[in-house]
């Protein structure tokens, strides 16, 4: 407690990359991430193809363009447990669970799907307002899971993929072109070089 006599809870300070975005009321950039396996109904593994937003990873054009520092609000479809779902992971960037298809979560509300309670989440695995590096909901009924975050460390190419590595290696991955940050050659922002030291 911050004050035991009044039972005032202690709220830890958050670093910038974990700021509370559930209560954010400013502009957001939205996007939908959709995963599936084409040919799953055939039962023949040779005809099955994991895809991300209907594309097999090829490394060519970006799957999405985002702005460095801008709040992102992404809808993750298809992350329910395998074989029908695919846990999604965005490199370097943790994501704050914001809500699901039933509505928007509100911090401090009950962690359930009762519309009368006002709290919406992504199922038993995740709590609105908490940060995760991989999203995998417990039931397709919670599709899509909404998450918010910012690209605030790196710009340029950011990889995202299914965390079932057989699916990732089969093509269920993509990349986001994060523009306007320190690693974007067009911004003119200068990042100081860091001296490295080898310790033998």
C-alpha positions in Angstrom: 0.0 0.0 0.0 1.0 3.6 -0.5 -0.7 4.3 2.8 -1.5 1.3 5.0 -3.7 3.3 7.4 -6.1 4.2 4.6 -5.4 1.1 2.5 -4.5 3.3 -0.4 -3.1 1.1 -3.1 0.4 1.6 -4.4 0.5 2.1 -8.1 4.0 1.5 -9.5 5.3 4.0 -12.0 5.4 2.7 -15.6 8.2 3.2 -18.1 7.2 5.1 -21.3 6.9 1.8 -23.2 4.3 0.5 -20.7 2.2 3.7 -20.4 -1.5 3.1 -19.9 -3.2 3.2 -23.4 -6.5 1.7 -22.3 -7.7 5.2 -21.2 -6.0 6.9 -24.2 -8.6 9.2 -26.0 -6.4 10.6 -28.7 -5.9 9.5 -32.3 -5.0 5.9 -33.0 -3.9 4.0 -36.0 -5.9 0.8 -36.5 -5.1 -2.4 -38.3 -6.4 -6.0 -38.5 -4.1 -9.0 -38.2 -5.7 -12.2 -39.5 -4.2 -15.7 -39.4 -5.4 -18.9 -40.9 -4.3 -22.1 -42.6 -5.6 -22.6 -46.1 -6.6 -26.1 -47.0 -7.0 -27.2 -43.3 -10.4 -28.8 -44.2 -8.6 -31.3 -46.6 -6.8 -33.0 -43.8 -3.8 -33.4 -46.1 -0.7 -31.7 -44.7 0.7 -31.3 -48.2 -2.2 -29.1 -49.2 -2.2 -26.9 -46.0 -0.6 -23.5 -46.1 -0.3 -21.1 -43.1 -0.9 -17.5 -44.2 -0.9 -14.1 -42.5 -3.5 -11.6 -43.9 -4.0 -14.0 -46.9 -0.3 -13.8 -47.8 2.6 -16.2 -47.5 5.7 -14.4 -46.1 7.9 -13.3 -49.0 9.9 -10.4 -47.5 8.8 -8.1 -50.3 6.4 -5.2 -49.6 5.3 -4.5 -46.0 2.1 -6.0 -44.8 1.3 -2.7 -43.0 2.7 0.8 -42.6 2.7 2.4 -39.1 3.8 5.8 -37.7 6.6 5.8 -35.1 5.3 7.1 -31.7 1.6 6.9 -32.7 -0.8 4.8 -30.6 -1.6 1.6 -32.5 -4.9 -0.2 -32.0 -4.7 -3.6 -33.7 -7.4 -6.3 -33.9 -5.9 -9.8 -33.7 -8.1 -12.4 -35.4 -7.5 -16.2 -35.2 -5.3 -16.4 -32.1 -7.4 -19.0 -30.3 -5.7 -22.2 -29.3 -4.3 -24.5 -32.0 -5.1 -26.1 -34.4 -7.5 -23.4 -35.2 -5.5 -20.5 -33.7 -2.2 -18.8 -33.9 -0.5 -16.9 -31.0 0.8 -13.7 -32.5 4.0 -12.0 -31.5 5.3 -8.6 -32.6 9.1 -8.3 -32.2 10.4 -5.9 -29.5 6.9 -4.4 -28.8 4.7 -5.5 -25.9 0.9 -5.0 -26.4 -1.7 -3.8 -23.9 -4.9 -5.8 -24.0 -7.7 -3.3 -24.7 -10.9 -5.3 -25.3 -12.5 -7.8 -27.7 -15.3 -8.0 -30.2 -17.9 -7.5 -27.5 -16.7 -4.0 -26.7 -13.9 -2.0 -25.2 -12.3 -2.9 -22.0 -12.0 -0.4 -19.2 -9.3 -0.5 -16.6 -10.5 -1.5 -13.2 -13.6 -3.3 -14.5 -14.2 -7.0 -13.8 -12.2 -9.4 -16.0 -15.2 -11.1 -17.6 -17.5 -11.0 -20.5 -20.7 -9.9 -18.7 -22.0 -6.9 -20.6 -23.7 -5.7 -17.5 -20.4 -5.6 -15.6 -18.9 -3.4 -18.3 -15.5 -5.2 -18.4 -14.5 -6.8 -21.7 -11.4 -8.9 -22.1 -9.8 -11.5 -24.4 -10.7 -14.5 -22.3 -9.2 -16.2 -19.3 -5.7 -15.9 -20.5 -5.6 -12.1 -20.7 -6.6 -9.2 -18.6 -7.6 -5.8 -19.9 -4.8 -3.2 -19.2 -2.0 -5.8 -18.8 0.9 -6.0 -21.2 1.9 -9.1 -23.1 4.4 -10.0 -25.8 2.3 -12.7 -27.4 -1.5 -12.9 -27.8 -3.3 -16.2 -27.8 -6.9 -16.1 -26.6 -8.7 -19.0 -25.0 -11.7 -19.3 -27.2 -12.8 -18.2 -30.7 -15.8 -16.4 -29.1 -13.4 -13.7 -28.0 -12.2 -13.0 -31.5 -10.8 -10.5 -32.2 -8.6 -9.5 -29.3 -7.9 -5.8 -29.4 -4.5 -4.5 -28.2 -2.8 -1.1 -28.1 0.8 -0.1 -28.1 3.3 2.3 -29.6 6.4 1.8 -31.7 8.6 3.9 -29.5 12.0 2.3 -29.6 12.7 1.3 -33.2 11.5 2.2 -36.7 12.0 0.6 -40.0 11.2 -3.1 -40.4 9.4 -4.8 -37.5 8.7 -8.5 -37.8 5.5 -10.2 -36.5 4.7 -13.9 -36.7 2.7 -16.8 -35.4 4.6 -18.2 -32.3 3.9 -21.7 -33.5 7.2 -22.0 -35.2 6.1 -24.6 -37.7 3.4 -22.1 -38.9 5.9 -19.2 -38.9 8.4 -21.2 -40.9 5.6 -22.2 -43.3 4.8 -18.6 -44.1 2.6 -17.2 -41.3 4.7 -14.0 -40.7 4.9 -10.5 -42.0 6.5 -7.2 -41.4 5.4 -3.7 -40.6 7.2 -0.6 -42.0 7.4 1.8 -39.1 8.0 5.3 -40.5 9.3 8.5 -38.9 11.5 7.1 -36.1 15.3 7.0 -35.4 15.9 4.2 -37.9 14.1 5.7 -40.8 16.6 7.1 -43.3 14.1 9.8 -44.5 13.6 11.5 -41.1 17.0 13.2 -40.7 17.0 12.1 -37.0 20.6 11.4 -36.0 21.2 8.5 -33.6 24.5 8.6 -31.8 26.7 5.6 -32.3 27.4 3.4 -29.3 30.9 2.3 -28.5 31.0 -1.5 -27.9 33.7 -3.2 -25.9 34.6 -6.9 -26.3 35.3 -8.7 -23.0 37.4 -11.8 -23.4 
